[in-house]
Amino acid sequence: MDRGAGASSAVLRKRALSIDTASAAAAAAAAIGFESKAAAGGGREEESLSPTGRLFLEPHFRCHIVSVFGLGAPVDLPALRAGVAATLARHPRFCSVQVSDEFGKDAWPKWVRTAVNLDNHIIVPELDPAATSADPDKALEDYVSSLSTRPMDHSIPLWELHVLDFPTAEAAAALALRVHHSVGDGVSMLSLFMACTRSAADPDRLPALPPARRAGGPLHAVRRPRPLSSAAGALDALAAMAVWVMSFLVLAWNTVVDVLCFFATATSLLRDAPTVLKGQEGTEFRPKRFVNRTLSLDDVKFVKNAMSCTVNDVLLGITSAALSRYYFRKTGESDSKSFTVRSAVLVNLRPTPGIQTLASMMESGKNNGARWGNKIGYMLIPFHLAKHDDPIEYVRKATKVARRKKNSMESVFTFWSGYMVLKLVGIKAAAALCYGMITHTTLSFSNMVGPTEQVLFCGNPVVYIAPGTYGHPHALTIHYQSYMSTVKLVLSVDESHFPDCHQLLDDFAESLRLIREAASQKSEEAQDGTPS
């Protein structure tokens, strides 16, 4: 669901990133010096991998995050190197390697600080000028997709920044950041990237993010009764208590049902039927292609306001509509058919550090207590596939599903159950449980919230953000990433299963258009007083 980086304050002040090229060596030396101090203090600066981090080292879950950042100008490479040395290269996870205890069979791998050589991490590939000139968009797509076939060197920190300095339809240049998923979850990585940026309008401050949502689950939505002196007040208190108890019972019931469905799915008692959307066995080992399309956030918000729902509800509805268009076109099946496919949705359960905290961490080169890593639970979200005469119906059904899922502790229970399996039985059993859950569903889905204004990354203006993932057993992963007034839709697909992935992108764009038009008509009818 929508677990974006909006938990940070809207506008934060911070000094501008130094882009003096002479500072690159000093910043790198500072990072090396921090590691040397740890060694001089009598031991290595180290920390154990999280349970989910260990899972991402298993053969069926060698997951990586690949994020493409379109730039509004040719790459300023000296400024980029200086900025990365002063930010990313100083973050504890980005200047650490994974080390296993060779004498302990069941010992957990640890993060151990090391020196960072930027030449190993900032990569400027030699590309065919003819290819980048003839079809630059395809050249960019091909290069980024090729990263899913290249192993990552585990003897150095697990990240790479690829510089693709040629213009495409949407940008003057691009950067591709590849990070091993054990380094952190998607929300943490987005927050870290934001902490490395500055506002394009005011380079002295960190970027503005959407206002934070009020924390709390379904139980927090119901106020506890307050003591009142009058008889009427006592009745009101009893009524409020009854509402709270009923809310608790609904939450408990939904959670039990969802957890049972999760374990039934993980153990193959419940599984999605094979369809044109579901990948084949071994899809996690096949190359992935990353394709994207820019959608209008204003259109999405228009539908949200017309339907009195959330942005996330609208995106779920658009996804249902797009998958329906694709499925029925590919299969030619009857219009009357209706069914669901399920998506595995990763939910970040760890409070995400604010970008001010992360910026301070990188400035000092020390761990300032900010909690980092992977603490992820799962939710299973059904997508309704059907042909509806009214496109708004997809949003209605998605809103109903989302509201039901918000009133459940499914993600918390799935995380702790996986953690207990790992502790009691071992990583292999935990990986088998997770593998069963993913292979018996159809796709993965995520939605993250980005800055509301343009940002500079190490002095380079960013015009779009397009995150993707690979290495897990799904042939289709859908990402939505908001930035300024746009939503970037990114599909990570098994190309052998989705050779027409660009047509699938068209289905998403067309679905949004139809839903937006239907919502506009609904609003006009409401204003005119005619029934919709």
Disulfide bonds with the S-S distance in Angstrom:
none
